[in-house]
Amino acid sequence: MFLTSRSFKIYFIFIFLLVSFLLTSITSFELYKHKEAFTIGDWLINYQGGFVRRGLIGEIIINLSYLTNSNPGLITSYTHILFYFLFFLFSFLAINQQNHLKNHWILIFSPFLFYFQIFDFYGGFRKEIIFFSLFAFLVWSFNKFEEKKLDKIFFTTLAFYSFLILSHEIFIIFLPYIIVSYLLKVEVNKKRIIYLTLFSLPSLICFVFSIFNPGDKEIVEKIYLSLENQNYNMSGGAIEWLIKDTNHGINTVKEYIDKFNYFSKYSIIILLSLIAYYPLREIFKRISKKKINLIIFFLPIVGTFLISYVAVDWGRFIYINLVSIFFISLIKIDSYQNQKVIFSWYLLVPLSIIYFSFWQIPHCCNFFPLFNNELTTTNIFKLIKFLGQFANNYI
């Protein structure tokens, strides 16, 4: 009875997310201290040398640094923590809205959904956490409010989505996931189609502006100078990557495919990930009821294949899709009946522990292995080690 109690399961999920948030916050602070060039540097791209793609959030951070005389790296760490807090908060609230938890259990306790940034901190702490926190809020709102208020929330979000595009142009690829979520909750009519078109235009315009302003050496040097002026020297990483052209990206991808066995590695990752989504297969029936929804749903997947031709972060792109599909699965629809799962709770819990323990999604390259082959390298042992380090360093 204790194991099958809903209140116990919700409490256990809360603790699981709380531990992740705690470790995420600590890791972010450590990345700031070490001036990590991608997880911190990506957020510090700014407009101090002129308009450039991915610069909006960095421009806000550098101006906050000027106004408060604070370290821009430290502000970036606080920004990480803020958006991860929102991601965990609204994800938890949306999970708690579900009538049944069994179908989501293995996915919630997967090694990637809430712990990706712990097991591969070079791949986490990127700007997609802004997208995740926004998506989590929308899903919670879609389940909570009536259709009229839902429209206001969605179209307001869509109007401001261009700010995400100016922070990173990749968000245009994943916008269709949010649109599908909305279409699953409302009846499509002419008025809504017009609004969808009009409110999506700013994002498309910002995407075009970003593509035609990739950055150059002079802009990169001025960005570095703006950070030096605030006593936060940095080199390489995401800022320097602005001057890399498409050919460089394509050649790097070709090199990594051979060097790190990308095709076999990420094919295995996709298959392992699908295990957690099998109990949620009814989601595809919900989406495929309307052809337009199915087409929109697959647009980000097609976009992911295209961007994987010029960028090496294949694991990170897979992760963004997996989290997005998780959010779609949380949307409650009156006509939807939960898919029954053959496992009892007494079998589901140990299965989720095994699923969580022995693998993770490396964001790229070969920084972290796909499988944990020894007991002492399992994710559970890693968490115990992380918590021990936290106790020694911060308590």
Buried (B, 14 or more C-beta within 10 A) or exposed (E): EEEEEEEEBBEBBBEBBEBBBBBBBBBBBBBBEEBBBBBBBBBBBBBBBEBBBBBBBBBBBBBBBEEEEBBBBBBBBBBBBEBBBBBBBBBBBBBBBBEEBBBBBBBBBBBBBBBBBBBBBBBBBBBBBBBBBBBBBBBBBBBBBEEEEBBEBBBEBBBEBBBBBBBBBBBBBBBBBBBBBBBBBEEEEEEBEEBBEEBBEBBBEBBEBBEEBBBEEEBBEBBBEBBEEBEBEBEEBBBBBBBEEEEEBEEBBEEBBEEBBBEEBBEBBEEBBEEBBEBBEBBBEBBEEBEEBEEBBEBBBEBBEEBBEBBBBBBBBBBBBBBBBBBBBBBBEEEEEBBEBEBEBEEBBEBBBEBBBBBBBBBBBEEBEBEBEEEEEBBEBBBEEBBEEBEEEEE
